[in-house]
């Protein structure tokens, strides 16, 4: 289940299930683009995040 959380700063953060992120190879820092769809939104991966091993 995707959740929207509000940080103390007021910023909204979307969380996705860990299993889905692992399946898609998503890491911290990945940029996603929202696209409007007739039934809601679609997310498109725009830029992969930096792997923690590469830092």
C-alpha positions, 0 to 999 in steps of 0.5 A: 500500500502506498502512503502519504506522510507529513513531516514536521516541516510540513513536507509530504512524503510518499512511501511505497512497499519495500518489496516493490522498491526492491523489485524495481531497483529503486533506491533513495534519491530516485526521481519519479514523475507523476502523470495524470491518468483517468483513474488517478496517477501513474509514476514514471521513473525519471532518474535512478538514485545514487547507490549507497556503495558509490558514495 
